[in-house]
Amino acid sequence: MREYLIKNSKIVNEGKIFEGDVHIKDDWIVEVSSSISAKSSDIKIIDAGGKHLIPGIIDDQVHFREPGLIHKDTILTGSKAAISGGVTSYFEMPNTNPQTTTIEKLEEKFSIAKENSYANYSFMFGGTNDNLEEIKKINPRTTAALKLFLGSSTGNMLVDNEKVLEQIFKHSPLIIAAHCEDENTIKRNLDAYLKVYGEDIPIKDHPAIRSEEACYLSSSKAVALAKKTGARLHVFHVSTAKELKLFSSRLPLKKKKITAEVCIHHLWFDDTDYEKKGTYIKWNPAVKTARDKEKLLRGLNKNLIDVVASDHAPHTKEEKNNTYTKAPSGGPLVQHALPAMLEFYHQGKLSLEKIIEKMCHNPALLFDVDQRGFIREGYKADLVLLDLKAPWTVNTSNIFYKCGWSPFEGSTFKSRVTHTFVNGHLVYENFKFNEGKFGQRLEFNR
């Protein structure tokens, strides 16, 4: 038996901040109260000293690159970086090598995670133009969602057959999570720039190639198809102000059939950063204008956007240091997502309660994650202690990504994760890991 008593914390949970204690026994939160006394000398007491205690973050979009691309990342290295950033659960994407487009390949990834994951895990199943029958076999209680690439990105899993797409929307047993960029628009834009620049297109033109038009056209088609078929649709990494008109804040989350996510990089960076950061901030969809960035943050506050995720998608420096057409899109983010979001709190742009809602509560509610995402008695003890007055600067000595770099290098964050619990195990403490992989396969109440 293992027991912890976290005392003197400021608990951020379900729209409130209150002083209290939390008693953990084995995997579980057994008591949450204003004051709890240790009933045994065997209980390890952690004095939070006024630090903020939050539920573990559920990141609904990461690429840990295993199998097949493990020179970039692995489930072990990615999940280890995740817990250092307060991410205790994640959904990993299907564009690996081989792709996760059969039940057999899906279960192989679960087997890898069972042996290697520091954090709790699930995987998204990948839809293609020709695997509808496999999609129908998915058990919705054991798999996070169905991922569709409606614009080509890393992994070449584009679904562009409209008849097949409608059948997938009609028959998917899972929430459909969609990457929305219109392929024809992107190809047309890219061809125009290739004629002018050849292979060496300026990186600052990335948002003109993977444009607002490409994003909106694809997102609006996906939303229209979801309305036509009754499918449950979640639009990944919304990157433009224009797309916000596709979503509603009128309904509570559990009643929404169409929801949206925004990623850290689309809230943090804008097109003026390409000059300094270059291909290190090349993502699909592209980082766009300062106006888009500001409107996305406002949409998050107004509940037009429901979830914040990292879209952690690392590549090596050698891969990134290429010409525009050869440098892959994506970057490592899972370790720094929460510290970056907390900067918006310090700037007065987001409340702590709203950050926890979007990164902890809403992913749990939206995907029906069982017994996680909240600080509640009878829930799994996935917990994170934050010191909001402990500045630190991101540098190579404290980056835990396998790829060894971060787009936030040189940035100073005012807040840091001091402790991370996964299923009642203290797995991370002040930049040090307590060795042991205690992640569990996530279950879903569907």
C-alpha positions as CSV (number, residue, x, y, z in Angstrom):
1,M,0.0,0.0,0.0
2,R,1.2,3.5,-0.7
3,E,-0.4,6.6,0.8
4,Y,0.3,10.3,0.4
5,L,-1.3,13.3,2.1
6,I,-0.9,16.6,0.2
7,K,-1.5,19.4,2.6
8,N,-1.8,23.2,2.4
9,S,-2.5,23.3,-1.3
10,K,-4.7,25.7,-3.3
11,I,-6.9,23.3,-5.2
12,V,-8.0,24.4,-8.7
13,N,-10.9,22.3,-9.7
14,E,-14.4,22.6,-11.3
15,G,-14.3,26.4,-11.6
16,K,-13.1,27.1,-8.0
17,I,-9.9,27.7,-6.1
18,F,-9.9,26.7,-2.5
19,E,-7.4,25.8,0.2
20,G,-7.4,22.1,1.0
21,D,-5.8,18.7,1.5
22,V,-5.9,15.6,-0.6
23,H,-5.4,12.0,0.6
24,I,-4.1,9.5,-1.9
25,K,-4.2,5.7,-1.3
26,D,-2.8,3.4,-3.9
27,D,-4.2,4.6,-7.3
28,W,-7.0,6.6,-5.9
29,I,-8.0,10.0,-4.4
30,V,-9.8,8.9,-1.2
31,E,-10.5,12.2,0.4
32,V,-10.6,15.9,-0.5
33,S,-11.2,18.3,2.4
34,S,-10.2,21.6,3.9
35,S,-8.1,19.8,6.5
36,I,-7.1,16.1,6.7
37,S,-5.1,14.6,9.5
38,A,-2.7,11.7,8.9
39,K,-4.1,8.6,10.5
40,S,-0.9,6.5,10.2
41,S,2.8,7.1,10.4
42,D,3.1,5.3,7.0
43,I,1.5,8.1,5.2
44,K,4.0,10.3,3.4
45,I,3.1,14.0,3.9
46,I,3.8,16.5,1.2
47,D,3.4,20.1,2.4
48,A,2.4,22.0,-0.7
49,G,3.1,25.3,1.1
50,G,0.4,27.1,-0.8
51,K,1.3,25.8,-4.2
52,H,-1.6,25.1,-6.6
53,L,-2.9,21.6,-7.0
54,I,-4.6,20.7,-10.3
55,P,-5.8,17.5,-12.0
56,G,-3.3,15.9,-14.4
57,I,-3.6,17.3,-17.9
58,I,-5.1,15.2,-20.6
59,D,-3.4,16.0,-23.9
60,D,-5.7,14.9,-26.7
61,Q,-3.1,15.2,-29.5
62,V,0.5,14.0,-29.4
63,H,2.8,12.3,-31.9
64,F,5.3,10.0,-30.1
65,R,6.5,8.6,-33.4
66,E,6.6,4.9,-32.4
67,P,6.8,2.6,-34.2
68,G,8.9,3.4,-37.2
69,L,10.1,7.0,-36.5
70,I,11.8,6.4,-33.2
71,H,14.8,8.6,-34.1
72,K,12.5,11.5,-33.4
73,D,10.7,10.3,-30.3
74,T,9.3,7.2,-28.6
75,I,6.5,6.4,-26.3
76,L,9.0,6.2,-23.4
77,T,10.8,9.5,-24.1
78,G,7.6,11.4,-25.1
79,S,5.6,10.3,-22.1
80,K,8.6,11.1,-19.8
81,A,8.7,14.6,-21.1
82,A,4.9,14.8,-20.7
83,I,4.9,14.1,-17.0
84,S,7.5,16.7,-16.4
85,G,5.0,19.2,-17.9
86,G,2.1,17.9,-15.9
87,V,0.6,15.8,-18.6
88,T,-0.6,12.6,-17.0
89,S,-2.7,11.2,-19.9
90,Y,-2.4,11.5,-23.7
91,F,-3.9,10.4,-26.9
92,E,-1.3,9.5,-29.5
93,M,-1.9,9.8,-33.3
94,P,-2.0,7.1,-36.0
95,N,0.5,8.5,-38.6
96,T,3.4,6.3,-37.5
97,N,5.2,3.7,-39.6
98,P,3.3,1.4,-40.1
99,Q,0.2,3.6,-39.7
100,T,-2.4,2.7,-37.1
101,T,-5.2,1.8,-39.5
102,T,-5.9,-1.8,-38.5
103,I,-7.0,-3.3,-35.2
104,E,-3.8,-5.4,-35.2
105,K,-1.5,-2.3,-35.5
106,L,-3.6,-0.5,-32.9
107,E,-3.1,-3.3,-30.3
108,E,0.6,-3.5,-31.1
109,K,0.9,0.2,-30.0
110,F,-1.0,-0.5,-26.8
111,S,1.4,-3.3,-26.1
112,I,4.4,-1.0,-26.5
113,A,2.8,1.6,-24.2
114,K,2.0,-1.0,-21.5
115,E,5.7,-1.6,-21.2
116,N,7.1,1.9,-21.7
117,S,4.7,4.7,-20.8
118,Y,5.2,6.9,-17.9
119,A,1.8,8.5,-18.4
120,N,-1.7,7.1,-19.0
121,Y,-2.3,6.4,-22.7
122,S,-4.7,5.8,-25.5
123,F,-4.3,5.9,-29.3
124,M,-6.4,7.2,-32.1
125,F,-7.3,4.9,-34.9
126,G,-6.5,6.3,-38.4
127,G,-9.2,6.5,-41.1
128,T,-8.2,6.0,-44.8
129,N,-10.0,5.8,-48.1
130,D,-10.2,2.0,-47.8
131,N,-10.5,0.9,-44.2
132,L,-14.1,1.5,-43.3
133,E,-14.7,-2.1,-42.3
134,E,-11.8,-1.9,-39.8
135,I,-13.2,1.3,-38.4
136,K,-16.5,-0.5,-37.7
137,K,-14.7,-3.0,-35.5
138,I,-13.3,-0.5,-33.1
139,N,-14.4,-0.9,-29.4
140,P,-15.4,2.6,-28.3
141,R,-14.7,1.8,-24.7
142,T,-11.1,1.1,-25.2
143,T,-10.0,3.6,-28.0
144,A,-9.8,7.3,-27.8
145,A,-11.1,8.5,-31.2
146,L,-11.0,8.2,-35.0
147,K,-8.4,10.5,-36.6
148,L,-9.0,11.8,-40.1
149,F,-6.5,13.8,-42.1
150,L,-8.7,16.0,-44.4
151,G,-5.5,17.7,-45.5
152,S,-2.2,15.9,-46.1
153,S,0.3,16.2,-43.3
154,T,3.1,14.1,-41.9
155,G,2.4,10.5,-42.8
156,N,0.4,10.8,-46.0
157,M,-3.0,9.7,-44.6
158,L,-5.2,12.0,-46.6
159,V,-8.8,11.0,-46.9
160,D,-10.1,12.6,-50.1
161,N,-12.8,10.3,-51.4
162,E,-16.0,12.2,-50.6
163,K,-18.2,9.1,-50.8
164,V,-16.0,7.2,-48.4
165,L,-15.8,10.2,-46.1
166,E,-19.5,10.4,-45.8
167,Q,-19.7,6.7,-45.0
168,I,-17.1,7.1,-42.3
169,F,-19.0,10.0,-40.8
170,K,-22.2,7.9,-40.8
171,H,-20.7,4.7,-39.4
172,S,-17.8,5.6,-37.1
173,P,-18.4,4.2,-33.6
174,L,-16.0,6.9,-32.2
175,I,-15.7,10.6,-32.0
176,I,-14.1,11.8,-35.2
177,A,-11.1,14.1,-34.7
178,A,-10.2,15.9,-37.9
179,H,-7.2,17.7,-39.3
180,C,-8.8,20.2,-41.6
181,E,-6.9,21.8,-44.5
182,D,-8.1,21.8,-48.1
183,E,-5.6,19.9,-50.2
184,N,-6.5,21.4,-53.6
185,T,-6.1,24.9,-52.2
186,I,-2.7,24.1,-50.6
187,K,-1.4,22.5,-53.9
188,R,-2.5,25.5,-55.9
189,N,-0.8,27.9,-53.5
190,L,2.4,25.8,-53.3
191,D,2.6,25.5,-57.1
192,A,2.5,29.3,-57.4
193,Y,5.3,29.8,-54.9
194,L,7.4,27.0,-56.5
195,K,7.3,28.8,-59.8
196,V,8.7,32.0,-58.1
197,Y,11.2,30.5,-55.6
198,G,11.9,26.9,-56.6
199,E,12.6,24.7,-53.5
200,D,13.8,27.6,-51.4
201,I,10.5,29.3,-50.6
202,P,10.8,31.8,-47.7
203,I,9.4,30.2,-44.5
204,K,7.4,33.4,-43.8
205,D,5.2,32.4,-46.7
206,H,4.1,29.2,-45.1
207,P,0.8,30.7,-43.8
208,A,0.1,32.0,-47.3
209,I,0.5,28.4,-48.7
210,R,-1.4,26.6,-45.9
211,S,-3.7,29.5,-45.8
212,E,-6.8,30.8,-44.0
213,E,-8.8,29.8,-47.1
214,A,-7.5,26.2,-47.0
215,C,-8.3,25.9,-43.3
216,Y,-11.8,27.4,-43.4
217,L,-12.9,25.5,-46.6
218,S,-12.0,22.2,-45.1
219,S,-13.3,22.9,-41.6
220,S,-16.6,24.2,-42.9
221,K,-17.0,21.1,-45.1
222,A,-16.3,18.8,-42.1
223,V,-18.8,20.7,-40.0
224,A,-21.5,20.5,-42.7
225,L,-20.9,16.8,-43.1
226,A,-21.2,16.2,-39.4
227,K,-24.5,18.1,-39.3
228,K,-25.8,16.1,-42.3
229,T,-24.8,12.7,-40.8
230,G,-25.2,13.4,-37.1
231,A,-21.5,12.4,-36.5
232,R,-19.7,13.6,-33.4
233,L,-16.9,15.8,-34.7
234,H,-13.9,17.4,-33.0
235,V,-11.9,19.8,-35.1
236,F,-8.2,19.7,-34.2
237,H,-5.8,22.7,-34.0
238,V,-8.1,25.5,-35.2
239,S,-5.7,28.2,-36.4
240,T,-7.7,31.1,-37.9
241,A,-10.2,33.6,-36.5
242,K,-12.5,32.9,-39.5
243,E,-13.0,29.3,-38.4
244,L,-14.5,30.4,-35.0
245,K,-17.8,31.2,-36.7
246,L,-18.3,27.5,-37.3
247,F,-18.5,26.7,-33.6
248,S,-21.0,27.6,-30.8
249,S,-20.8,28.5,-27.2
250,R,-24.6,28.3,-26.5
251,L,-24.6,24.6,-25.3
252,P,-22.8,23.0,-22.5
253,L,-19.9,20.8,-23.6
254,K,-21.7,17.4,-23.1
255,K,-24.5,18.5,-25.4
256,K,-22.3,19.7,-28.2
257,K,-22.0,17.5,-31.3
258,I,-19.3,19.7,-32.9
259,T,-16.3,20.8,-30.8
260,A,-13.0,22.5,-31.4
261,E,-9.4,22.4,-30.1
262,V,-6.6,25.0,-30.2
263,C,-2.9,24.3,-29.8
264,I,-0.3,26.1,-27.8
265,H,1.7,27.3,-30.8
266,H,-1.3,29.0,-32.4
267,L,-1.9,30.9,-29.2
268,W,1.8,31.8,-28.6
269,F,3.4,32.5,-32.0
270,D,2.4,34.6,-35.0
271,D,3.8,35.3,-38.5
272,T,6.3,37.8,-37.2
273,D,8.1,35.0,-35.4
274,Y,9.1,33.2,-38.6
275,E,12.0,35.6,-39.2
276,K,13.7,34.5,-35.9
277,K,12.4,30.9,-35.5
278,G,12.4,29.8,-39.1
279,T,11.3,26.2,-39.8
280,Y,11.4,25.5,-36.0
281,I,7.9,27.0,-35.9
282,K,6.7,25.3,-39.2
283,W,3.5,23.5,-38.3
284,N,0.5,22.2,-40.2
285,P,-1.8,24.2,-40.0
286,A,0.5,27.1,-40.1
287,V,1.1,29.7,-37.4
288,K,-0.8,32.7,-38.8
289,T,-1.3,36.4,-37.9
290,A,-1.3,38.3,-34.6
291,R,-5.0,39.0,-35.1
292,D,-5.7,35.2,-35.5
293,K,-3.7,34.5,-32.3
294,E,-5.7,37.1,-30.3
295,K,-9.1,36.0,-31.7
296,L,-8.3,32.4,-30.9
297,L,-7.5,33.3,-27.3
298,R,-10.8,35.2,-27.1
299,G,-12.6,32.3,-28.6
300,L,-11.1,30.1,-25.9
301,N,-12.4,32.4,-23.2
302,K,-15.8,32.6,-24.8
303,N,-16.1,28.7,-25.0
304,L,-16.2,28.7,-28.8
305,I,-13.0,26.5,-28.4
306,D,-13.3,23.7,-26.0
307,V,-9.9,22.1,-25.6
308,V,-6.2,23.1,-25.5
309,A,-3.7,20.6,-26.7
310,S,0.0,20.4,-27.6
311,D,0.1,18.6,-31.0
312,H,3.5,17.5,-29.8
313,A,5.2,16.4,-33.1
314,P,9.0,16.4,-32.8
315,H,11.6,16.1,-35.6
316,T,15.3,16.3,-35.3
317,K,17.3,19.5,-35.8
318,E,18.8,18.0,-38.9
319,E,15.4,17.4,-40.4
320,K,14.2,20.9,-39.5
321,N,17.3,22.6,-40.9
322,N,16.3,22.2,-44.5
323,T,14.7,24.2,-47.3
324,Y,11.0,25.0,-47.0
325,T,9.8,22.1,-49.0
326,K,12.1,19.6,-47.3
327,A,11.7,20.7,-43.7
328,P,8.9,18.7,-42.0
329,S,6.1,20.4,-40.1
330,G,5.7,19.9,-36.3
331,G,7.7,20.5,-33.1
332,P,8.1,19.3,-29.6
333,L,5.6,20.9,-27.1
334,V,4.3,18.4,-24.5
335,Q,6.7,19.4,-21.8
336,H,6.1,23.2,-22.1
337,A,2.4,23.4,-22.9
338,L,1.2,24.0,-19.4
339,P,4.0,26.5,-18.4
340,A,3.2,28.4,-21.6
341,M,-0.5,28.5,-20.9
342,L,0.2,29.8,-17.4
343,E,1.9,32.8,-18.9
344,F,-1.5,33.9,-20.2
345,Y,-2.7,33.7,-16.6
346,H,0.1,35.9,-15.4
347,Q,-0.7,38.3,-18.3
348,G,-4.3,38.5,-17.1
349,K,-5.6,36.9,-20.3
350,L,-6.9,33.6,-18.9
351,S,-8.0,32.5,-15.4
352,L,-6.5,29.5,-13.8
353,E,-9.9,28.0,-13.7
354,K,-10.3,28.4,-17.4
355,I,-6.9,26.8,-18.1
356,I,-7.8,23.8,-16.0
357,E,-11.2,23.5,-17.7
358,K,-9.7,23.4,-21.2
359,M,-6.7,21.2,-20.4
360,C,-8.1,18.8,-17.8
361,H,-11.9,18.8,-17.4
362,N,-13.0,19.2,-21.0
363,P,-10.8,16.5,-22.6
364,A,-12.2,14.1,-20.0
365,L,-15.8,15.1,-20.6
366,L,-15.5,15.4,-24.4
367,F,-13.9,11.9,-24.8
368,D,-15.8,10.3,-21.9
369,V,-12.5,9.4,-20.1
370,D,-13.3,7.2,-17.1
371,Q,-12.4,8.6,-13.6
372,R,-9.8,11.2,-14.6
373,G,-9.6,14.9,-15.3
374,F,-11.0,16.1,-12.0
375,I,-9.9,16.2,-8.3
376,R,-12.7,14.0,-6.9
377,E,-13.0,11.3,-4.3
378,G,-13.0,7.9,-6.1
379,Y,-11.1,9.2,-9.1
380,K,-7.6,8.2,-10.1
381,A,-4.8,10.1,-8.4
382,D,-3.4,12.0,-11.4
383,L,-2.4,15.2,-9.8
384,V,0.1,18.1,-10.4
385,L,1.5,20.7,-8.0
386,L,2.4,24.0,-9.5
387,D,4.6,26.8,-8.2
388,L,3.3,30.0,-9.8
389,K,6.3,32.0,-8.4
390,A,9.3,29.9,-9.6
391,P,10.7,31.4,-12.8
392,W,12.9,29.2,-15.0
393,T,14.3,29.5,-18.5
394,V,14.1,26.8,-21.1
395,N,17.5,25.6,-22.2
396,T,19.1,22.4,-23.4
397,S,19.9,21.3,-19.8
398,N,16.2,21.1,-18.8
399,I,14.7,19.9,-22.1
400,F,13.6,16.3,-21.9
401,Y,12.6,15.7,-25.5
402,K,14.5,13.0,-27.4
403,C,15.0,15.5,-30.3
404,G,16.9,17.8,-27.8
405,W,15.4,21.2,-28.8
406,S,12.3,23.3,-28.2
407,P,10.7,26.3,-29.9
408,F,10.6,27.9,-26.5
409,E,14.4,27.8,-25.9
410,G,15.4,31.1,-24.3
411,S,11.8,31.7,-23.0
412,T,11.4,32.3,-19.3
413,F,8.3,30.9,-17.7
414,K,7.1,32.3,-14.4
415,S,5.6,28.9,-13.3
416,R,6.9,25.4,-13.0
417,V,5.6,21.9,-12.3
418,T,7.1,20.7,-9.0
419,H,5.3,17.4,-8.5
420,T,3.4,15.0,-10.8
421,F,1.4,12.0,-9.6
422,V,0.3,9.3,-12.0
423,N,-2.1,6.8,-10.5
424,G,-1.0,7.7,-7.0
425,H,2.7,7.3,-7.8
426,L,4.9,10.4,-7.4
427,V,6.7,10.1,-10.7
428,Y,8.3,13.6,-11.1
429,E,9.7,16.1,-8.6
430,N,11.6,19.3,-9.4
431,F,13.2,18.3,-12.7
432,K,14.0,14.8,-11.4
433,F,12.2,11.6,-12.3
434,N,11.3,8.8,-9.8
435,E,12.0,5.9,-12.1
436,G,9.0,3.7,-12.7
437,K,6.5,3.5,-15.5
438,F,3.0,3.6,-14.0
439,G,0.9,4.7,-16.9
440,Q,-2.3,2.8,-17.5
441,R,-4.5,2.2,-20.5
442,L,-7.3,4.8,-20.5
443,E,-10.9,3.6,-20.5
444,F,-13.9,5.4,-21.8
445,N,-17.5,5.5,-20.5
446,R,-19.3,4.9,-23.9
